[in-house]
């Protein structure tokens, strides 16, 4: 199902779906695994480099009944993995219902989240991507050139209590979008804050550095530098496999 061009009317329990497609997981510990992606629309943050612009800055979607979502997922019978992503999927009550139904069907469910919302659901992997200062849409890097989101984004982008709850409740990965060496003090500080707040251990192997870039051209500028930083700090490097393979094409 491609990106929707508008917003249809919603019924109770529906989910705002921006995309639903079959591809390879491009990031994190499960990179390369055949996966069905359910991308919801709507986000409480506004990262200036967001690679899902039409879920955040200009959200578009179709309101889908969960029965229809499940039918689309089941149609891809080669995939045992489902990724619920966004936007920020944990904003939506219906996301929890969908995760429960996917779990009942035996799917491995990964949730891609910015880590500001905790939900109690049968999540197999919480792929948590806390947002660094480098994500804030200051006036000089706001895609709309307005700068009106900078203060709200900065206030909301980190919630250590929610991060600790996610770490304690689920198998997890902490995935940071990194551009420069100057990002690393903030990464290291936030990892330590989560370690202090969480009961579960946070190993260096649970911390992933991902190069910033939604196009092959941009990844060519950041990839090698971030790989070096991962080695220097003892963290994992994660590729953006889908960008390497399909550039910035929708539905990948």
Secondary structure, 3 states (H helix, E strand, C coil): CCCCCCECCCCCCCEEEEEEEEEECCCHHHCCCEEEEEEECCCCCCCCCCCCHHHHCCCCEEEECHHHHHHHHHHCCCCCEEEEECCCHHHCHHHHHHHHHHHHCCCEEEEEECCCCCCCCCCCEEEECCCCHHHCCCCCCCCCCCCCCHHHHHHHCCCHHHHHHHHHHCCEEEEEEECCHHHHHHHHHHHHHHHHHCCCCCCHHHEEEEECCCCHHHHHHHHHHHHHHHHHHCCEEECCHHHHHHCCCCCC
